[in-house]
Amino acid sequence: MAQGSRNVLEFEAPIQELEQKIEELRNFSQSTQVDLSDQIEKLLERCNEKKRAIFAKLSPWQKVLTARHPKRPLTSDYVGLMVEDLVELYGDRSFRDDPSILTGFGRLGGERVCIVGQRKGKDTAEKVACYFGCPHPEGYRKALLKMKLAEKFGLPIVTLINTPGAYPGIGAEERGQAFVIARNLMEMARLRVPVVCAVIGEGGSGGALGIGVGNRVLMLEHSYYSVISPEGCSAILWKSAEHKDRAAEILKLTAEDLLGFGVIDEIVPEPLGGAHRDPARAAASLKEALLRHLRELLPLSADELVRDRYERLRRLGIFREEAARQLVGAGLSPQECAPSLLGREHPP
């Protein structure tokens, strides 16, 4: 975190300085009735140029930091901005209600949907109660029960992914964390209603996958989706978290990387400077993308939806050896080869 504020990332410092100057000029103009609109307009242009320059060149680690930004909108924010008539549902019928998973029925742009999302918490008390967005087995059981209920009523499902990972504590493991996530993967793969998933912040490991199997998977522009956190990867490879920036690079966890690999279907653009600078615009952009994909899927029959989801999963990890040898022989790196190696209908 940077310079003077825990809510500002280090690479955002030049932007913050300009925004402070703009705010000072506005306050001075209001208190003195002096017209400073020209100077404010010029500073706004400079500030927007600085945002474009900085956010167009974010490193993978900086993308991770943006996804974790303290002011970044959370599941509860997006649900409040996008979903009408929400009726929240609770409990897993087995152990307890896990507040780190939000579930409910509501309306998204006129479409009746089931909403499932990971909740990190807004203030300290809520963060502790939600285990900072790390669900327990009962949270994943709760999510699956509500998705099966949506299937019973023929309602499409929207999931919002934002977790560092499933809770790794002893109690969670004793209650079958790995088994519960595996069951969610199996059951979500054969749901007979449309399922659209969106990574809105962190997409960490099996914790994200537990509600992440869908006909379409979207990612917000400055989110990340990875098998492990950069810090965890660094600790395994180099016995220290100091190389987290290098780990973020080799993990290929950005939205651009994953779109190239075919892991996701669309990158949802964020407002200039990140979703935390304009949550309402970020929610409007996400809502438009979700509705567009839902309306493409709604005409499909139940069998077609299951087959579409199955074929999407089968396409992941496709690799053409002969084409790869040719591309590498031409001097391209494996990462540059990847987009050309995807798209085959059946795995080899």
Helices and strands as residue ranges (DSSP letters): G 10-12, H 13-32, H 37-55, H 60-67, H 75-82, E 83-89, E 101-108, E 111-118, H 124-129, G 131-133, H 137-153, E 157-163, H 170-174, H 177-189, E 195-204, H 205-209, E 216-220, E 224-226, H 230-238, G 241-243, H 244-251, H 255-261, E 266-268, G 275-277, H 279-297, H 302-315, H 321-329, H 334-341
